[in-house]
């Protein structure tokens, strides 16, 4: 299959996925697009929103719409690392009568993992999941077991309830390609939600994508060219978030105590390549970067106490930095 045909197949697959998810999920088009971009880029996503916004249902519906193995892990304060990764158990050989240790795989050995309420479990268990996310493997004793491909973690967390939670450290949040905000539905969307969930409408979802489709999308995305001016825009944007840079603006020094690292630049470019393909283009534009700046950066920036006291959110800071970066890029071409 040619790259042009593969790109058309990717767009067609995404359209089918949206149509399938629309049977259960009302609205949330931007959330669905960002999740798909993260998956097609080979990355993991963190979904954040108040209870009752169908975060878990969205991930479960996504799993139903693809031919991938799926497991849901409900994170609780008493969950241990072995409950996720698996453990060695003693088994007796029926023929020899000898006992031996046999590895019993945990739920992490699936292609799509829903890490529900990831901030409800202690750091030791969080670390076990995040290590598997990064290494795509699990080591138990002296053996290393490779996780299935493709492998995606979609984690949810509640941003308003902090009692009895263990917030992810910034270094661990950096493992996620996107932090996707799930907002309240519009009035009309909420009306439709009521009609669907209190009536007799069927919400069965047939699989529309395969593991091969997603792996082909990942391979295709890496072939999309990125012009120098777009790379420079990404570099200028990401580096502008660092208050320790010699040329950091007074605004950044006042609003941010920590900025994004090189991984942010890498993942913005990769995600922008996928978005370009979904928009029917074979090249990345600055508009792609602008559209994905917030989900790619919001979990990598640490606001200062002054910013929080003034009610200035990370998203507001990102929007300001995008505007400033774009203004500087335009001025340099005048």
C-alpha positions as CSV (number, residue, x, y, z in Angstrom):
1,X,0.0,0.0,0.0
2,X,1.3,3.4,-0.9
3,X,1.7,6.2,1.7
4,X,-1.1,8.1,0.0
5,X,-3.5,5.1,0.3
6,X,-2.4,4.5,3.9
7,X,-3.1,8.1,4.8
8,X,-6.6,7.8,3.2
9,X,-7.1,4.6,5.2
10,X,-6.1,6.4,8.4
11,X,-8.7,9.1,7.8
12,X,-11.3,6.6,6.9
13,X,-10.6,4.6,10.1
14,X,-10.8,7.7,12.2
15,X,-14.2,8.6,10.7
16,X,-15.4,5.1,11.4
17,X,-14.2,5.3,14.9
18,X,-16.0,8.6,15.6
19,X,-19.2,7.2,14.1
20,X,-18.9,4.1,16.4
21,X,-18.2,6.1,19.5
22,X,-21.1,8.4,18.7
23,X,-23.4,5.6,19.6
24,X,-22.4,5.9,23.3
25,X,-20.5,9.2,23.6
26,X,-22.3,12.5,23.0
27,X,-20.1,15.5,22.0
28,X,-16.5,15.4,23.2
29,X,-15.3,15.5,19.6
30,X,-12.0,17.2,20.6
31,X,-11.4,14.7,23.3
32,X,-11.9,11.8,21.0
33,X,-9.6,13.4,18.4
34,X,-6.8,13.9,20.9
35,X,-7.1,10.4,22.2
36,X,-6.9,9.0,18.7
37,X,-3.9,11.2,17.8
38,X,-2.1,10.0,20.9
39,X,-2.8,6.4,20.1
40,X,-1.7,6.8,16.4
41,X,1.4,8.5,17.6
42,X,2.2,5.6,19.9
43,X,1.7,7.6,23.1
44,X,-0.3,7.3,26.4
45,X,-2.9,9.8,27.6
46,X,-4.1,11.1,30.9
47,X,-7.8,12.1,31.1
48,X,-8.8,14.6,33.7
49,X,-12.3,15.6,34.6
50,X,-14.8,15.7,37.4
51,X,-16.9,12.6,38.1
52,X,-19.8,11.7,35.8
53,X,-18.3,13.0,32.5
54,X,-18.0,9.5,30.9
55,X,-14.2,9.3,31.0
56,X,-14.3,5.6,31.8
57,X,-17.2,4.9,29.3
58,X,-15.2,6.7,26.6
59,X,-12.1,4.5,27.1
60,X,-14.2,1.3,27.3
61,X,-16.1,2.3,24.1
62,X,-12.8,3.0,22.4
63,X,-11.6,-0.5,23.3
64,X,-14.9,-2.0,21.9
65,X,-14.3,-0.1,18.6
66,X,-10.9,-1.6,18.0
67,X,-9.7,-5.2,17.7
68,X,-7.4,-5.0,20.7
69,X,-7.3,-6.8,24.0
70,X,-8.5,-4.6,26.9
71,X,-8.3,-4.6,30.6
72,X,-9.5,-2.1,33.2
73,X,-7.5,-1.6,36.4
74,X,-9.4,0.2,39.2
75,X,-6.7,1.9,41.2
76,X,-7.2,1.8,45.0
77,X,-5.0,2.6,48.0
78,X,-4.3,-1.1,48.7
79,X,-3.3,-2.0,45.1
80,X,0.2,-3.5,44.9
81,X,2.6,-3.6,41.9
82,X,2.2,-7.3,41.5
83,X,-1.6,-6.8,41.1
84,X,-0.8,-5.0,37.9
85,X,2.3,-6.6,36.5
86,X,1.7,-10.2,37.7
87,X,3.7,-12.4,40.0
88,X,5.4,-15.8,40.3
89,X,3.5,-18.6,41.8
90,X,4.6,-22.1,42.8
91,X,3.2,-24.9,40.6
92,X,3.7,-28.6,40.9
93,X,4.6,-30.6,37.7
94,X,2.0,-33.4,37.4
95,X,4.5,-35.7,35.8
96,X,7.6,-35.3,37.9
97,X,6.0,-34.0,41.1
98,X,8.6,-31.2,41.3
99,X,7.6,-27.7,42.2
100,X,8.7,-24.7,40.2
101,X,8.0,-20.9,40.0
102,X,5.7,-19.9,37.1
103,X,5.0,-16.4,36.1
104,X,1.3,-15.5,36.2
105,X,0.8,-12.4,33.9
106,X,-1.2,-9.5,35.4
107,X,-3.7,-7.2,33.6
108,X,-0.9,-5.0,32.2
109,X,-0.5,-7.7,29.5
110,X,-3.2,-6.2,27.3
111,X,-3.0,-3.8,24.4
112,X,-5.3,-1.1,25.9
113,X,-5.1,-0.5,29.6
114,X,-7.7,1.7,31.4
115,X,-5.9,2.9,34.6
116,X,-9.0,4.2,36.3
117,X,-8.4,6.9,39.0
118,X,-4.6,6.5,38.8
119,X,-4.1,9.1,41.5
120,X,-5.8,6.8,44.1
121,X,-3.0,4.3,44.4
122,X,0.4,4.8,46.2
123,X,3.5,5.9,44.4
124,X,5.0,2.3,44.4
125,X,2.1,1.0,42.3
126,X,2.0,4.1,40.1
127,X,5.7,3.6,39.4
128,X,5.2,-0.1,38.4
129,X,2.6,1.0,35.8
130,X,4.7,3.9,34.5
131,X,7.8,1.8,34.2
132,X,5.9,-0.7,32.0
133,X,4.5,2.2,30.0
134,X,8.1,3.5,29.3
135,X,9.9,0.2,28.8
136,X,7.0,-1.7,27.1
137,X,8.1,-4.7,29.2
138,X,7.9,-6.1,32.8
139,X,10.8,-7.6,34.7
140,X,10.0,-10.2,37.4
141,X,12.9,-11.8,39.1
142,X,15.5,-12.6,36.5
143,X,13.1,-12.6,33.5
144,X,11.8,-9.8,31.3
145,X,8.5,-10.2,29.6
146,X,7.6,-8.1,26.6
147,X,4.2,-6.4,26.6
148,X,1.9,-6.9,23.5
149,X,2.0,-4.5,20.6
150,X,0.5,-2.0,20.2
151,X,0.3,-1.0,23.9
152,X,-1.6,2.1,25.2
153,X,-2.4,3.3,28.7
154,X,-5.3,5.6,29.1
155,X,-5.4,6.8,32.7
156,X,-8.2,8.9,34.4
157,X,-8.0,11.1,37.4
158,X,-10.3,13.4,39.3
159,X,-8.9,16.9,39.7
160,X,-11.2,18.2,42.5
161,X,-11.0,15.5,45.1
162,X,-7.6,15.4,46.8
163,X,-8.4,13.6,50.0
164,X,-6.9,10.1,50.0
165,X,-5.1,10.6,46.7
166,X,-1.5,10.4,45.5
167,X,-0.9,13.0,42.8
168,X,1.4,11.9,40.1
169,X,4.8,13.7,40.3
170,X,5.7,15.9,37.3
171,X,8.4,13.5,36.2
172,X,5.9,10.7,35.9
173,X,3.3,12.9,34.2
174,X,5.9,13.5,31.5
175,X,5.5,9.9,30.5
176,X,2.1,10.7,29.1
177,X,1.9,12.3,25.6
178,X,-1.2,14.2,26.4
179,X,-3.2,15.4,29.4
180,X,-6.7,15.7,28.0
181,X,-9.2,17.8,29.8
182,X,-12.8,16.4,29.7
183,X,-15.2,19.3,30.2
184,X,-18.9,19.5,31.0
185,X,-21.2,18.9,28.0
186,X,-23.2,21.7,26.4
187,X,-26.9,22.0,27.3
188,X,-28.0,20.3,24.1
189,X,-25.4,17.5,24.5
190,X,-26.6,17.0,28.1
191,X,-30.2,16.8,26.8
192,X,-29.1,14.1,24.4
193,X,-27.3,12.2,27.1
194,X,-30.4,12.1,29.2
195,X,-32.5,10.8,26.3
196,X,-30.0,8.1,25.5
197,X,-29.3,6.9,29.0
198,X,-32.9,6.8,30.2
199,X,-34.4,5.3,27.0
200,X,-34.1,2.2,24.9
201,X,-31.5,3.3,22.3
202,X,-29.1,0.5,21.4
203,X,-25.4,1.3,22.1
204,X,-23.7,-1.8,20.7
205,X,-20.3,-1.0,19.1
206,X,-18.7,-3.1,16.4
207,X,-14.9,-3.1,16.0
208,X,-13.8,-0.8,13.2
209,X,-10.0,-0.8,13.6
210,X,-7.4,-3.5,14.0
211,X,-3.9,-3.6,15.7
212,X,-2.4,-3.6,12.2
213,X,-4.3,-0.4,11.3
214,X,-2.9,1.4,14.4
215,X,0.7,0.1,13.8
216,X,0.5,1.2,10.2
217,X,-0.7,4.7,11.4
218,X,2.3,4.9,13.7
219,X,4.7,4.0,10.9
220,X,3.1,6.4,8.5
221,X,3.1,9.3,10.9
222,X,6.9,9.2,11.2
223,X,7.2,9.7,7.5
224,X,5.3,13.0,7.4
225,X,7.8,15.9,6.7
226,X,8.1,18.9,9.0
227,X,9.4,22.1,7.6
228,X,12.2,24.0,9.4
229,X,10.0,26.9,10.3
230,X,7.5,24.6,12.0
231,X,10.4,22.9,14.0
232,X,11.7,26.3,15.0
233,X,8.2,27.2,16.2
234,X,8.0,24.1,18.3
235,X,11.5,24.8,19.7
236,X,10.7,28.4,20.4
237,X,7.4,27.5,22.1
238,X,8.8,24.7,24.3
239,X,12.0,26.6,25.3
240,X,9.9,29.7,26.1
241,X,8.4,27.7,29.0
242,X,11.7,27.4,30.9
243,X,12.2,30.2,33.4
244,X,15.9,29.2,33.8
245,X,16.7,30.0,30.1
246,X,19.0,33.0,29.8
247,X,16.5,34.7,27.5
248,X,13.4,33.8,29.5
249,X,10.8,36.5,29.6
250,X,9.8,38.2,32.8
251,X,6.3,36.8,32.2
252,X,7.6,33.2,32.3
253,X,9.8,33.9,35.3
254,X,6.8,35.3,37.1
255,X,4.3,32.6,36.1
256,X,6.3,29.3,35.9
257,X,8.6,27.7,38.3
258,X,9.4,24.8,35.9
259,X,9.1,24.3,32.2
260,X,8.9,21.5,29.6
261,X,11.8,19.3,28.6
262,X,12.9,18.0,25.2
263,X,10.4,15.2,25.3
264,X,7.7,17.8,24.9
265,X,9.2,19.0,21.7
266,X,9.5,15.4,20.4
267,X,5.9,14.5,21.2
268,X,4.4,17.8,19.9
269,X,6.1,17.2,16.5
270,X,5.0,13.5,16.4
271,X,1.4,14.3,17.4
272,X,1.3,17.2,14.9
273,X,2.2,14.7,12.2
274,X,-0.8,12.6,13.0
275,X,-3.1,15.6,13.1
276,X,-1.9,16.7,9.7
277,X,-2.8,13.3,8.2
278,X,-6.2,13.5,9.8
279,X,-6.8,16.9,8.2
280,X,-5.9,15.5,4.8
281,X,-2.4,17.0,4.6
282,X,1.0,15.4,4.1
283,X,2.9,18.1,5.9
284,X,2.8,19.7,9.3
285,X,1.7,23.3,9.8
286,X,2.0,25.7,12.7
287,X,-1.8,25.4,13.1
288,X,-1.3,21.7,14.0
289,X,1.2,22.7,16.7
290,X,-1.2,25.4,18.1
291,X,-4.0,22.9,18.3
292,X,-2.0,20.4,20.3
293,X,0.0,22.8,22.5
294,X,-2.3,22.7,25.5
295,X,-2.8,18.9,25.9
296,X,0.9,18.3,25.2
297,X,2.2,21.0,27.6
298,X,-0.3,21.4,30.5
299,X,1.1,18.5,32.5
300,X,4.7,19.5,32.0
301,X,4.5,23.0,33.3
302,X,4.6,24.0,37.0
303,X,3.0,27.3,37.8
304,X,4.3,29.6,40.5
305,X,2.5,30.4,43.7
306,X,1.9,33.9,42.3
307,X,0.2,32.5,39.2
308,X,-2.1,30.3,41.3
309,X,-2.9,33.1,43.7
310,X,-3.9,35.3,40.7
311,X,-6.1,32.6,39.3
312,X,-4.0,32.1,36.2
313,X,-4.2,28.6,35.0
314,X,-1.6,26.6,33.1
315,X,-3.9,26.6,30.0
316,X,-4.0,30.4,30.1
317,X,-0.2,30.5,30.3
318,X,0.1,28.2,27.4
319,X,-2.3,30.3,25.3
320,X,-0.2,33.4,26.1
321,X,3.1,31.7,25.2
322,X,1.6,30.3,21.9
323,X,0.4,33.8,21.0
324,X,3.8,35.4,21.8
325,X,5.7,32.7,19.9
326,X,3.5,33.1,16.9
327,X,3.9,36.9,17.0
328,X,7.6,36.6,17.2
329,X,7.6,34.1,14.2
330,X,5.5,36.6,12.1
331,X,7.8,39.5,13.1
332,X,10.9,37.6,12.0
333,X,9.5,37.2,8.5
334,X,8.5,40.8,8.1
